[in-house]
Structures are given as C-alpha cells and as structure tokens.
Amino acid sequence: MKPLHIILSVLGGAIAGAALGLLVAPEKGEDTRDKILKILKEKGISLKKSKMEELVDEIEDQIEQHI
C-alpha cells in the first residue's frame, strides 16, 4: 500500500469515527450535522449539506450491517 493511501485511510477513519461519535450524541441530528460541517470546514474539508446527508446515510447503513 502506498503511503498516501495509508494517510487517506487514517484520515477517513478519523473523520468517520468523529462523525459517528457526534451522531450518537444526545443532540438533535440537525445540530450534530451542523457541528460536523463546522469541524470539517475548520480542517479545510468542504462538504455540502446534501453530501453530509449522504455520508450520514452511508454511516447508518454500515452500522446496521455490523449490528
């Protein structure tokens, strides 16, 4: 595996982990998604709200498959 792939994998895992942690927090989903967008923006990652919804759906599907 190339070093760039490893770095991107770690970064993707960190983002997914942070997003999952925020999604299971006891706040409204909309507020949580806004926080995720803000954190990603601070990290220099631009993500439209529609893409955030797709990401949330994908994470939910992955969680349901592993339960």
SEFIZA-3560 file (N, C-alpha, C; in Angstrom, 3 decimals):
REM SEFIZA-3560
<numar><xx>0.846</xx><yy>-1.178</yy><zz>0.000</zz><atom>N</atom></numar>
<numar><xx>0.000</xx><yy>0.000</yy><zz>0.000</zz><atom>CA</atom></numar>
<numar><xx>0.891</xx><yy>1.242</yy><zz>0.000</zz><atom>C</atom></numar>
<numar><xx>0.540</xx><yy>2.192</yy><zz>-0.786</zz><atom>N</atom></numar>
<numar><xx>1.322</xx><yy>3.425</yy><zz>-0.874</zz><atom>CA</atom></numar>
<numar><xx>1.083</xx><yy>4.288</yy><zz>0.370</zz><atom>C</atom></numar>
<numar><xx>2.097</xx><yy>5.059</yy><zz>0.760</zz><atom>N</atom></numar>
<numar><xx>1.947</xx><yy>5.918</yy><zz>1.938</zz><atom>CA</atom></numar>
<numar><xx>0.754</xx><yy>6.866</yy><zz>1.853</zz><atom>C</atom></numar>
<numar><xx>0.464</xx><yy>7.380</yy><zz>0.660</zz><atom>N</atom></numar>
<numar><xx>-0.677</xx><yy>8.286</yy><zz>0.519</zz><atom>CA</atom></numar>
<numar><xx>-1.984</xx><yy>7.572</yy><zz>0.844</zz><atom>C</atom></numar>
<numar><xx>-2.099</xx><yy>6.314</yy><zz>0.411</zz><atom>N</atom></numar>
<numar><xx>-3.306</xx><yy>5.543</yy><zz>0.716</zz><atom>CA</atom></numar>
<numar><xx>-3.467</xx><yy>5.335</yy><zz>2.218</zz><atom>C</atom></numar>
<numar><xx>-2.355</xx><yy>5.089</yy><zz>2.876</zz><atom>N</atom></numar>
<numar><xx>-2.397</xx><yy>4.890</yy><zz>4.328</zz><atom>CA</atom></numar>
<numar><xx>-2.848</xx><yy>6.170</yy><zz>5.019</zz><atom>C</atom></numar>
<numar><xx>-2.295</xx><yy>7.277</yy><zz>4.611</zz><atom>N</atom></numar>
<numar><xx>-2.658</xx><yy>8.566</yy><zz>5.209</zz><atom>CA</atom></numar>
<numar><xx>-4.130</xx><yy>8.864</yy><zz>4.973</zz><atom>C</atom></numar>
<numar><xx>-4.593</xx><yy>8.654</yy><zz>3.735</zz><atom>N</atom></numar>
<numar><xx>-6.000</xx><yy>8.909</yy><zz>3.423</zz><atom>CA</atom></numar>
<numar><xx>-6.917</xx><yy>7.956</yy><zz>4.188</zz><atom>C</atom></numar>
<numar><xx>-6.493</xx><yy>6.721</yy><zz>4.364</zz><atom>N</atom></numar>
<numar><xx>-7.287</xx><yy>5.757</yy><zz>5.123</zz><atom>CA</atom></numar>
<numar><xx>-7.413</xx><yy>6.175</yy><zz>6.580</zz><atom>C</atom></numar>
<numar><xx>-6.302</xx><yy>6.593</yy><zz>7.163</zz><atom>N</atom></numar>
<numar><xx>-6.322</xx><yy>7.040</yy><zz>8.560</zz><atom>CA</atom></numar>
<numar><xx>-7.193</xx><yy>8.289</yy><zz>8.701</zz><atom>C</atom></numar>
<numar><xx>-7.032</xx><yy>9.228</yy><zz>7.780</zz><atom>N</atom></numar>
<numar><xx>-7.828</xx><yy>10.454</yy><zz>7.824</zz><atom>CA</atom></numar>
<numar><xx>-9.315</xx><yy>10.131</yy><zz>7.668</zz><atom>C</atom></numar>
<numar><xx>-9.638</xx><yy>9.267</yy><zz>6.704</zz><atom>N</atom></numar>
<numar><xx>-11.035</xx><yy>8.868</yy><zz>6.500</zz><atom>CA</atom></numar>
<numar><xx>-11.613</xx><yy>8.179</yy><zz>7.722</zz><atom>C</atom></numar>
<numar><xx>-10.820</xx><yy>7.310</yy><zz>8.344</zz><atom>N</atom></numar>
<numar><xx>-11.271</xx><yy>6.631</yy><zz>9.562</zz><atom>CA</atom></numar>
<numar><xx>-11.492</xx><yy>7.595</yy><zz>10.707</zz><atom>C</atom></numar>
<numar><xx>-10.608</xx><yy>8.567</yy><zz>10.820</zz><atom>N</atom></numar>
<numar><xx>-10.753</xx><yy>9.569</yy><zz>11.885</zz><atom>CA</atom></numar>
<numar><xx>-12.008</xx><yy>10.404</yy><zz>11.687</zz><atom>C</atom></numar>
<numar><xx>-12.251</xx><yy>10.797</yy><zz>10.445</zz><atom>N</atom></numar>
<numar><xx>-13.452</xx><yy>11.585</yy><zz>10.151</zz><atom>CA</atom></numar>
<numar><xx>-14.702</xx><yy>10.755</yy><zz>10.415</zz><atom>C</atom></numar>
<numar><xx>-14.691</xx><yy>9.508</yy><zz>9.943</zz><atom>N</atom></numar>
<numar><xx>-15.849</xx><yy>8.640</yy><zz>10.163</zz><atom>CA</atom></numar>
<numar><xx>-16.079</xx><yy>8.402</yy><zz>11.650</zz><atom>C</atom></numar>
<numar><xx>-15.006</xx><yy>8.196</yy><zz>12.399</zz><atom>N</atom></numar>
<numar><xx>-15.129</xx><yy>7.989</yy><zz>13.841</zz><atom>CA</atom></numar>
<numar><xx>-15.668</xx><yy>9.213</yy><zz>14.556</zz><atom>C</atom></numar>
<numar><xx>-15.168</xx><yy>10.370</yy><zz>14.177</zz><atom>N</atom></numar>
<numar><xx>-15.663</xx><yy>11.611</yy><zz>14.788</zz><atom>CA</atom></numar>
<numar><xx>-17.126</xx><yy>11.835</yy><zz>14.430</zz><atom>C</atom></numar>
<numar><xx>-17.461</xx><yy>11.584</yy><zz>13.172</zz><atom>N</atom></numar>
<numar><xx>-18.848</xx><yy>11.760</yy><zz>12.741</zz><atom>CA</atom></numar>
<numar><xx>-19.766</xx><yy>10.793</yy><zz>13.484</zz><atom>C</atom></numar>
<numar><xx>-19.343</xx><yy>9.556</yy><zz>13.613</zz><atom>N</atom></numar>
<numar><xx>-20.154</xx><yy>8.567</yy><zz>14.317</zz><atom>CA</atom></numar>
<numar><xx>-20.327</xx><yy>8.958</yy><zz>15.778</zz><atom>C</atom></numar>
<numar><xx>-19.248</xx><yy>9.411</yy><zz>16.392</zz><atom>N</atom></numar>
<numar><xx>-19.339</xx><yy>9.842</yy><zz>17.786</zz><atom>CA</atom></numar>
<numar><xx>-20.305</xx><yy>10.994</yy><zz>17.970</zz><atom>C</atom></numar>
<numar><xx>-20.290</xx><yy>11.913</yy><zz>17.044</zz><atom>N</atom></numar>
<numar><xx>-21.209</xx><yy>13.042</yy><zz>17.131</zz><atom>CA</atom></numar>
<numar><xx>-22.644</xx><yy>12.615</yy><zz>16.821</zz><atom>C</atom></numar>
<numar><xx>-22.800</xx><yy>11.650</yy><zz>15.917</zz><atom>N</atom></numar>
<numar><xx>-24.144</xx><yy>11.215</yy><zz>15.544</zz><atom>CA</atom></numar>
<numar><xx>-24.864</xx><yy>10.505</yy><zz>16.677</zz><atom>C</atom></numar>
<numar><xx>-24.131</xx><yy>9.826</yy><zz>17.535</zz><atom>N</atom></numar>
<numar><xx>-24.777</xx><yy>9.123</yy><zz>18.639</zz><atom>CA</atom></numar>
<numar><xx>-24.877</xx><yy>9.998</yy><zz>19.890</zz><atom>C</atom></numar>
<numar><xx>-24.411</xx><yy>11.216</yy><zz>19.803</zz><atom>N</atom></numar>
<numar><xx>-24.515</xx><yy>12.151</yy><zz>20.925</zz><atom>CA</atom></numar>
<numar><xx>-25.984</xx><yy>12.521</yy><zz>21.136</zz><atom>C</atom></numar>
<numar><xx>-26.342</xx><yy>12.881</yy><zz>22.345</zz><atom>N</atom></numar>
<numar><xx>-27.750</xx><yy>13.170</yy><zz>22.658</zz><atom>CA</atom></numar>
<numar><xx>-28.210</xx><yy>14.565</yy><zz>22.232</zz><atom>C</atom></numar>
<numar><xx>-27.955</xx><yy>14.916</yy><zz>20.984</zz><atom>N</atom></numar>
<numar><xx>-28.426</xx><yy>16.189</yy><zz>20.449</zz><atom>CA</atom></numar>
<numar><xx>-29.267</xx><yy>15.923</yy><zz>19.215</zz><atom>C</atom></numar>
<numar><xx>-29.984</xx><yy>16.955</yy><zz>18.785</zz><atom>N</atom></numar>
<numar><xx>-30.757</xx><yy>16.828</yy><zz>17.562</zz><atom>CA</atom></numar>
<numar><xx>-29.821</xx><yy>16.555</yy><zz>16.394</zz><atom>C</atom></numar>
<numar><xx>-30.274</xx><yy>15.753</yy><zz>15.451</zz><atom>N</atom></numar>
<numar><xx>-29.468</xx><yy>15.399</yy><zz>14.293</zz><atom>CA</atom></numar>
<numar><xx>-29.006</xx><yy>16.608</yy><zz>13.498</zz><atom>C</atom></numar>
<numar><xx>-29.899</xx><yy>17.562</yy><zz>13.328</zz><atom>N</atom></numar>
<numar><xx>-29.561</xx><yy>18.771</yy><zz>12.557</zz><atom>CA</atom></numar>
<numar><xx>-28.422</xx><yy>19.534</yy><zz>13.230</zz><atom>C</atom></numar>
<numar><xx>-28.496</xx><yy>19.670</yy><zz>14.556</zz><atom>N</atom></numar>
<numar><xx>-27.435</xx><yy>20.371</yy><zz>15.288</zz><atom>CA</atom></numar>
<numar><xx>-26.112</xx><yy>19.618</yy><zz>15.168</zz><atom>C</atom></numar>
<numar><xx>-26.193</xx><yy>18.297</yy><zz>15.267</zz><atom>N</atom></numar>
<numar><xx>-24.995</xx><yy>17.470</yy><zz>15.167</zz><atom>CA</atom></numar>
<numar><xx>-24.373</xx><yy>17.573</yy><zz>13.786</zz><atom>C</atom></numar>
<numar><xx>-25.189</xx><yy>17.527</yy><zz>12.744</zz><atom>N</atom></numar>
<numar><xx>-24.677</xx><yy>17.640</yy><zz>11.381</zz><atom>CA</atom></numar>
<numar><xx>-24.017</xx><yy>19.006</yy><zz>11.159</zz><atom>C</atom></numar>
<numar><xx>-24.618</xx><yy>20.040</yy><zz>11.720</zz><atom>N</atom></numar>
<numar><xx>-24.019</xx><yy>21.375</yy><zz>11.608</zz><atom>CA</atom></numar>
<numar><xx>-22.644</xx><yy>21.417</yy><zz>12.292</zz><atom>C</atom></numar>
<numar><xx>-22.527</xx><yy>20.750</yy><zz>13.432</zz><atom>N</atom></numar>
<numar><xx>-21.243</xx><yy>20.698</yy><zz>14.128</zz><atom>CA</atom></numar>
<numar><xx>-20.211</xx><yy>19.945</yy><zz>13.295</zz><atom>C</atom></numar>
<numar><xx>-20.632</xx><yy>18.835</yy><zz>12.678</zz><atom>N</atom></numar>
<numar><xx>-19.713</xx><yy>18.065</yy><zz>11.839</zz><atom>CA</atom></numar>
<numar><xx>-19.228</xx><yy>18.927</yy><zz>10.682</zz><atom>C</atom></numar>
<numar><xx>-20.150</xx><yy>19.635</yy><zz>10.036</zz><atom>N</atom></numar>
<numar><xx>-19.771</xx><yy>20.502</yy><zz>8.926</zz><atom>CA</atom></numar>
<numar><xx>-18.782</xx><yy>21.572</yy><zz>9.380</zz><atom>C</atom></numar>
<numar><xx>-19.011</xx><yy>22.130</yy><zz>10.564</zz><atom>N</atom></numar>
<numar><xx>-18.127</xx><yy>23.169</yy><zz>11.092</zz><atom>CA</atom></numar>
<numar><xx>-16.730</xx><yy>22.603</yy><zz>11.356</zz><atom>C</atom></numar>
<numar><xx>-16.664</xx><yy>21.417</yy><zz>11.956</zz><atom>N</atom></numar>
<numar><xx>-15.372</xx><yy>20.790</yy><zz>12.249</zz><atom>CA</atom></numar>
<numar><xx>-14.625</xx><yy>20.487</yy><zz>10.962</zz><atom>C</atom></numar>
<numar><xx>-15.338</xx><yy>19.937</yy><zz>9.970</zz><atom>N</atom></numar>
<numar><xx>-14.701</xx><yy>19.630</yy><zz>8.693</zz><atom>CA</atom></numar>
<numar><xx>-14.202</xx><yy>20.898</yy><zz>8.012</zz><atom>C</atom></numar>
<numar><xx>-14.995</xx><yy>21.971</yy><zz>8.094</zz><atom>N</atom></numar>
<numar><xx>-14.602</xx><yy>23.234</yy><zz>7.484</zz><atom>CA</atom></numar>
<numar><xx>-13.341</xx><yy>23.784</yy><zz>8.142</zz><atom>C</atom></numar>
<numar><xx>-13.253</xx><yy>23.656</yy><zz>9.468</zz><atom>N</atom></numar>
<numar><xx>-12.053</xx><yy>24.094</yy><zz>10.187</zz><atom>CA</atom></numar>
<numar><xx>-10.826</xx><yy>23.309</yy><zz>9.743</zz><atom>C</atom></numar>
<numar><xx>-11.033</xx><yy>22.053</yy><zz>9.346</zz><atom>N</atom></numar>
<numar><xx>-9.934</xx><yy>21.194</yy><zz>8.887</zz><atom>CA</atom></numar>
<numar><xx>-9.628</xx><yy>21.399</yy><zz>7.410</zz><atom>C</atom></numar>
<numar><xx>-10.387</xx><yy>22.284</yy><zz>6.764</zz><atom>N</atom></numar>
<numar><xx>-10.146</xx><yy>22.576</yy><zz>5.358</zz><atom>CA</atom></numar>
<numar><xx>-10.885</xx><yy>21.654</yy><zz>4.402</zz><atom>C</atom></numar>
<numar><xx>-11.876</xx><yy>20.928</yy><zz>4.925</zz><atom>N</atom></numar>
<numar><xx>-12.641</xx><yy>19.999</yy><zz>4.094</zz><atom>CA</atom></numar>
<numar><xx>-13.997</xx><yy>20.624</yy><zz>3.814</zz><atom>C</atom></numar>
<numar><xx>-14.281</xx><yy>20.853</yy><zz>2.538</zz><atom>N</atom></numar>
<numar><xx>-15.542</xx><yy>21.460</yy><zz>2.140</zz><atom>CA</atom></numar>
<numar><xx>-16.540</xx><yy>20.359</yy><zz>1.805</zz><atom>C</atom></numar>
<numar><xx>-17.699</xx><yy>20.395</yy><zz>2.437</zz><atom>N</atom></numar>
<numar><xx>-18.710</xx><yy>19.365</yy><zz>2.235</zz><atom>CA</atom></numar>
<numar><xx>-20.076</xx><yy>20.036</yy><zz>2.216</zz><atom>C</atom></numar>
<numar><xx>-20.793</xx><yy>19.867</yy><zz>1.115</zz><atom>N</atom></numar>
<numar><xx>-22.134</xx><yy>20.435</yy><zz>1.020</zz><atom>CA</atom></numar>
<numar><xx>-23.086</xx><yy>19.662</yy><zz>1.920</zz><atom>C</atom></numar>
<numar><xx>-24.164</xx><yy>20.321</yy><zz>2.325</zz><atom>N</atom></numar>
<numar><xx>-25.111</xx><yy>19.705</yy><zz>3.237</zz><atom>CA</atom></numar>
<numar><xx>-25.722</xx><yy>18.438</yy><zz>2.638</zz><atom>C</atom></numar>
<numar><xx>-25.969</xx><yy>18.431</yy><zz>1.327</zz><atom>N</atom></numar>
<numar><xx>-26.531</xx><yy>17.235</yy><zz>0.689</zz><atom>CA</atom></numar>
<numar><xx>-25.540</xx><yy>16.075</yy><zz>0.764</zz><atom>C</atom></numar>
<numar><xx>-24.257</xx><yy>16.371</yy><zz>0.634</zz><atom>N</atom></numar>
<numar><xx>-23.232</xx><yy>15.325</yy><zz>0.754</zz><atom>CA</atom></numar>
<numar><xx>-23.153</xx><yy>14.828</yy><zz>2.184</zz><atom>C</atom></numar>
<numar><xx>-23.388</xx><yy>15.728</yy><zz>3.145</zz><atom>N</atom></numar>
<numar><xx>-23.399</xx><yy>15.322</yy><zz>4.552</zz><atom>CA</atom></numar>
<numar><xx>-24.519</xx><yy>14.308</yy><zz>4.786</zz><atom>C</atom></numar>
<numar><xx>-25.686</xx><yy>14.569</yy><zz>4.200</zz><atom>N</atom></numar>
<numar><xx>-26.812</xx><yy>13.645</yy><zz>4.346</zz><atom>CA</atom></numar>
<numar><xx>-26.449</xx><yy>12.274</yy><zz>3.765</zz><atom>C</atom></numar>
<numar><xx>-25.755</xx><yy>12.264</yy><zz>2.624</zz><atom>N</atom></numar>
<numar><xx>-25.332</xx><yy>11.003</yy><zz>2.019</zz><atom>CA</atom></numar>
<numar><xx>-24.346</xx><yy>10.285</yy><zz>2.939</zz><atom>C</atom></numar>
<numar><xx>-23.426</xx><yy>11.036</yy><zz>3.533</zz><atom>N</atom></numar>
<numar><xx>-22.453</xx><yy>10.459</yy><zz>4.453</zz><atom>CA</atom></numar>
<numar><xx>-23.155</xx><yy>9.859</yy><zz>5.667</zz><atom>C</atom></numar>
<numar><xx>-24.116</xx><yy>10.561</yy><zz>6.215</zz><atom>N</atom></numar>
<numar><xx>-24.868</xx><yy>10.068</yy><zz>7.370</zz><atom>CA</atom></numar>
<numar><xx>-25.595</xx><yy>8.779</yy><zz>7.002</zz><atom>C</atom></numar>
<numar><xx>-26.240</xx><yy>8.754</yy><zz>5.841</zz><atom>N</atom></numar>
<numar><xx>-26.947</xx><yy>7.553</yy><zz>5.401</zz><atom>CA</atom></numar>
<numar><xx>-25.983</xx><yy>6.380</yy><zz>5.244</zz><atom>C</atom></numar>
<numar><xx>-24.818</xx><yy>6.644</yy><zz>4.687</zz><atom>N</atom></numar>
<numar><xx>-23.822</xx><yy>5.587</yy><zz>4.494</zz><atom>CA</atom></numar>
<numar><xx>-23.329</xx><yy>5.048</yy><zz>5.832</zz><atom>C</atom></numar>
<numar><xx>-23.082</xx><yy>5.939</yy><zz>6.787</zz><atom>N</atom></numar>
<numar><xx>-22.642</xx><yy>5.510</yy><zz>8.114</zz><atom>CA</atom></numar>
<numar><xx>-23.725</xx><yy>4.690</yy><zz>8.785</zz><atom>C</atom></numar>
<numar><xx>-24.978</xx><yy>5.124</yy><zz>8.680</zz><atom>N</atom></numar>
<numar><xx>-26.086</xx><yy>4.374</yy><zz>9.268</zz><atom>CA</atom></numar>
<numar><xx>-26.189</xx><yy>2.979</yy><zz>8.663</zz><atom>C</atom></numar>
<numar><xx>-26.023</xx><yy>2.868</yy><zz>7.347</zz><atom>N</atom></numar>
<numar><xx>-26.062</xx><yy>1.565</yy><zz>6.691</zz><atom>CA</atom></numar>
<numar><xx>-24.948</xx><yy>0.658</yy><zz>7.196</zz><atom>C</atom></numar>
<numar><xx>-23.752</xx><yy>1.222</yy><zz>7.345</zz><atom>N</atom></numar>
<numar><xx>-22.625</xx><yy>0.431</yy><zz>7.836</zz><atom>CA</atom></numar>
<numar><xx>-22.861</xx><yy>-0.042</yy><zz>9.270</zz><atom>C</atom></numar>
<numar><xx>-23.435</xx><yy>0.813</yy><zz>10.089</zz><atom>N</atom></numar>
<numar><xx>-23.717</xx><yy>0.436</yy><zz>11.483</zz><atom>CA</atom></numar>
<numar><xx>-24.747</xx><yy>-0.684</yy><zz>11.520</zz><atom>C</atom></numar>
<numar><xx>-25.807</xx><yy>-0.545</yy><zz>10.733</zz><atom>N</atom></numar>
<numar><xx>-26.846</xx><yy>-1.564</yy><zz>10.704</zz><atom>CA</atom></numar>
<numar><xx>-26.322</xx><yy>-2.911</yy><zz>10.215</zz><atom>C</atom></numar>
<numar><xx>-25.372</xx><yy>-2.915</yy><zz>9.293</zz><atom>N</atom></numar>
<numar><xx>-24.807</xx><yy>-4.161</yy><zz>8.785</zz><atom>CA</atom></numar>
<numar><xx>-23.965</xx><yy>-4.867</yy><zz>9.844</zz><atom>C</atom></numar>
<numar><xx>-23.374</xx><yy>-4.098</yy><zz>10.757</zz><atom>N</atom></numar>
<numar><xx>-22.476</xx><yy>-4.695</yy><zz>11.753</zz><atom>CA</atom></numar>
<numar><xx>-23.174</xx><yy>-5.010</yy><zz>13.072</zz><atom>C</atom></numar>
<numar><xx>-24.425</xx><yy>-4.685</yy><zz>13.165</zz><atom>N</atom></numar>
<numar><xx>-25.145</xx><yy>-4.961</yy><zz>14.429</zz><atom>CA</atom></numar>
<numar><xx>-25.811</xx><yy>-6.305</yy><zz>14.338</zz><atom>C</atom></numar>
//
